[in-house]
Amino acid sequence: MTENRQIPPALNKFFWDADFAQLKLPDHENYVLGKLMLYGDIASIKWILLTFDHGTVSRYLETKGKYALDKKSYLFWEKVLRMGDLWH
């Protein structure tokens, strides 16, 4: 589902350590998810739910989330994943 999806310019502020113009999905999917799941706001949460399928976010959380996210963010996304009706 992430094929050729643009990252909205409004989310640029979360990628202060990267060249935003070079970020592409699905090539940088894990990086984008990690930044937004850790630092994101309501708009970024909505964008994640619209852009990535449940399985992609779940796999990220299982494989990288425990190490890349702080405890609060990890637990938040764990709860979001249990709420399957949030996904489109």
C-alpha atoms as an extended CHARMM CRD file, in Angstrom:
* protein
*
        88  EXT
         1         1  MET       CA              0.0000000000        0.0000000000        0.0000000000  PROA      1               0.0000000000
         2         2  THR       CA              2.9350000000        2.3510000000        0.4190000000  PROA      2               0.0000000000
         3         3  GLU       CA              3.9420000000        2.2180000000       -3.2390000000  PROA      3               0.0000000000
         4         4  ASN       CA              4.6960000000        5.7050000000       -4.5910000000  PROA      4               0.0000000000
         5         5  ARG       CA              3.0650000000        7.4950000000       -1.6840000000  PROA      5               0.0000000000
         6         6  GLN       CA              4.2770000000       10.9970000000       -0.9400000000  PROA      6               0.0000000000
         7         7  ILE       CA              5.0520000000       12.0570000000        2.5860000000  PROA      7               0.0000000000
         8         8  PRO       CA              3.0040000000       15.2080000000        3.2320000000  PROA      8               0.0000000000
         9         9  PRO       CA              5.1200000000       18.3800000000        3.5080000000  PROA      9               0.0000000000
        10        10  ALA       CA              3.4530000000       19.1170000000        6.8730000000  PROA      10              0.0000000000
        11        11  LEU       CA              5.3430000000       16.1340000000        8.3280000000  PROA      11              0.0000000000
        12        12  ASN       CA              8.7200000000       17.5720000000        7.2780000000  PROA      12              0.0000000000
        13        13  LYS       CA              9.3550000000       18.7950000000       10.8450000000  PROA      13              0.0000000000
        14        14  PHE       CA              9.8170000000       15.2080000000       12.0730000000  PROA      14              0.0000000000
        15        15  PHE       CA             12.6900000000       14.5230000000        9.6830000000  PROA      15              0.0000000000
        16        16  TRP       CA             15.1500000000       17.1740000000       10.8320000000  PROA      16              0.0000000000
        17        17  ASP       CA             18.0870000000       14.8070000000       10.3740000000  PROA      17              0.0000000000
        18        18  ALA       CA             17.3370000000       13.8180000000        6.7610000000  PROA      18              0.0000000000
        19        19  ASP       CA             16.9250000000       15.3800000000        3.3560000000  PROA      19              0.0000000000
        20        20  PHE       CA             13.1250000000       15.3670000000        3.2540000000  PROA      20              0.0000000000
        21        21  ALA       CA             13.0280000000       15.6110000000       -0.5390000000  PROA      21              0.0000000000
        22        22  GLN       CA             14.9410000000       12.3120000000       -0.7850000000  PROA      22              0.0000000000
        23        23  LEU       CA             12.5980000000       10.3110000000        1.4680000000  PROA      23              0.0000000000
        24        24  LYS       CA             10.5720000000        7.8790000000       -0.6020000000  PROA      24              0.0000000000
        25        25  LEU       CA              8.1540000000        5.1120000000        0.2150000000  PROA      25              0.0000000000
        26        26  PRO       CA              8.5380000000        2.1910000000        0.3260000000  PROA      26              0.0000000000
        27        27  ASP       CA             12.3540000000        2.5980000000        0.2460000000  PROA      27              0.0000000000
        28        28  HSD       CA             12.5090000000        4.4590000000        3.5680000000  PROA      28              0.0000000000
        29        29  GLU       CA              9.4320000000        2.8930000000        5.1590000000  PROA      29              0.0000000000
        30        30  ASN       CA             11.0720000000        1.8220000000        8.4370000000  PROA      30              0.0000000000
        31        31  TYR       CA             12.7800000000        5.1700000000        8.9080000000  PROA      31              0.0000000000
        32        32  VAL       CA              9.5580000000        7.0840000000        8.2580000000  PROA      32              0.0000000000
        33        33  LEU       CA              7.5060000000        4.8500000000       10.5440000000  PROA      33              0.0000000000
        34        34  GLY       CA             10.0890000000        5.0590000000       13.3100000000  PROA      34              0.0000000000
        35        35  LYS       CA             10.2490000000        8.8380000000       13.2810000000  PROA      35              0.0000000000
        36        36  LEU       CA              6.4970000000        9.3290000000       13.1190000000  PROA      36              0.0000000000
        37        37  MET       CA              5.6780000000        6.6530000000       15.6840000000  PROA      37              0.0000000000
        38        38  LEU       CA              8.1550000000        8.1680000000       18.1190000000  PROA      38              0.0000000000
        39        39  TYR       CA              7.7920000000       11.9140000000       17.5520000000  PROA      39              0.0000000000
        40        40  GLY       CA              4.5780000000       12.2850000000       15.5460000000  PROA      40              0.0000000000
        41        41  ASP       CA              1.4620000000       14.2540000000       16.3030000000  PROA      41              0.0000000000
        42        42  ILE       CA             -2.2200000000       13.5820000000       15.5840000000  PROA      42              0.0000000000
        43        43  ALA       CA             -1.8000000000       14.4320000000       11.8840000000  PROA      43              0.0000000000
        44        44  SER       CA              1.0410000000       11.9430000000       11.5380000000  PROA      44              0.0000000000
        45        45  ILE       CA             -0.9480000000        9.2270000000       13.3280000000  PROA      45              0.0000000000
        46        46  LYS       CA             -3.8300000000        9.7490000000       10.8960000000  PROA      46              0.0000000000
        47        47  TRP       CA             -1.4320000000        9.6340000000        7.9610000000  PROA      47              0.0000000000
        48        48  ILE       CA              0.0940000000        6.3580000000        9.2100000000  PROA      48              0.0000000000
        49        49  LEU       CA             -3.3720000000        4.8220000000        9.5280000000  PROA      49              0.0000000000
        50        50  LEU       CA             -4.2650000000        5.9120000000        5.9850000000  PROA      50              0.0000000000
        51        51  THR       CA             -0.9550000000        5.0540000000        4.3560000000  PROA      51              0.0000000000
        52        52  PHE       CA              0.2740000000        1.8240000000        5.9380000000  PROA      52              0.0000000000
        53        53  ASP       CA             -1.6760000000       -1.3550000000        6.4210000000  PROA      53              0.0000000000
        54        54  HSD       CA             -2.0690000000       -2.9650000000        9.8190000000  PROA      54              0.0000000000
        55        55  GLY       CA              0.4510000000       -5.6990000000        9.0080000000  PROA      55              0.0000000000
        56        56  THR       CA              3.2050000000       -3.2530000000        8.0550000000  PROA      56              0.0000000000
        57        57  VAL       CA              2.8730000000       -1.2830000000       11.2870000000  PROA      57              0.0000000000
        58        58  SER       CA              2.6110000000       -4.4910000000       13.2990000000  PROA      58              0.0000000000
        59        59  ARG       CA              5.7830000000       -5.9090000000       11.7180000000  PROA      59              0.0000000000
        60        60  TYR       CA              7.6570000000       -2.6750000000       12.4010000000  PROA      60              0.0000000000
        61        61  LEU       CA              6.5770000000       -2.7250000000       16.0340000000  PROA      61              0.0000000000
        62        62  GLU       CA              7.5760000000       -6.3860000000       16.4550000000  PROA      62              0.0000000000
        63        63  THR       CA             10.9430000000       -6.1590000000       14.7150000000  PROA      63              0.0000000000
        64        64  LYS       CA             12.2000000000       -2.6530000000       15.4330000000  PROA      64              0.0000000000
        65        65  GLY       CA              9.7640000000       -0.9610000000       17.7850000000  PROA      65              0.0000000000
        66        66  LYS       CA             11.1020000000       -2.3990000000       21.0170000000  PROA      66              0.0000000000
        67        67  TYR       CA             14.4940000000       -0.9000000000       20.2460000000  PROA      67              0.0000000000
        68        68  ALA       CA             13.6150000000        2.2270000000       18.2880000000  PROA      68              0.0000000000
        69        69  LEU       CA             10.6790000000        3.5420000000       20.3170000000  PROA      69              0.0000000000
        70        70  ASP       CA             10.5370000000        4.6770000000       23.8970000000  PROA      70              0.0000000000
        71        71  LYS       CA              8.2900000000        2.6900000000       26.2330000000  PROA      71              0.0000000000
        72        72  LYS       CA              5.4050000000        5.1710000000       26.0800000000  PROA      72              0.0000000000
        73        73  SER       CA              5.3590000000        5.2310000000       22.2700000000  PROA      73              0.0000000000
        74        74  TYR       CA              5.6990000000        1.4610000000       22.0450000000  PROA      74              0.0000000000
        75        75  LEU       CA              2.7600000000        0.8760000000       24.4090000000  PROA      75              0.0000000000
        76        76  PHE       CA              0.6570000000        3.4820000000       22.5810000000  PROA      76              0.0000000000
        77        77  TRP       CA              1.1840000000        1.7910000000       19.2180000000  PROA      77              0.0000000000
        78        78  GLU       CA              0.5850000000       -1.6130000000       20.7390000000  PROA      78              0.0000000000
        79        79  LYS       CA             -2.8630000000       -0.3710000000       21.7930000000  PROA      79              0.0000000000
        80        80  VAL       CA             -3.5170000000        1.2400000000       18.4060000000  PROA      80              0.0000000000
        81        81  LEU       CA             -2.7540000000       -2.0680000000       16.6910000000  PROA      81              0.0000000000
        82        82  ARG       CA             -5.3160000000       -3.8320000000       18.9060000000  PROA      82              0.0000000000
        83        83  MET       CA             -7.9410000000       -1.3700000000       17.6870000000  PROA      83              0.0000000000
        84        84  GLY       CA             -8.2820000000       -2.8470000000       14.2070000000  PROA      84              0.0000000000
        85        85  ASP       CA            -11.2900000000       -0.6770000000       13.3860000000  PROA      85              0.0000000000
        86        86  LEU       CA             -8.9920000000        2.3680000000       13.1620000000  PROA      86              0.0000000000
        87        87  TRP       CA             -7.5720000000        1.0530000000        9.9190000000  PROA      87              0.0000000000
        88        88  HSD       CA             -9.5070000000        2.0930000000        6.8000000000  PROA      88              0.0000000000
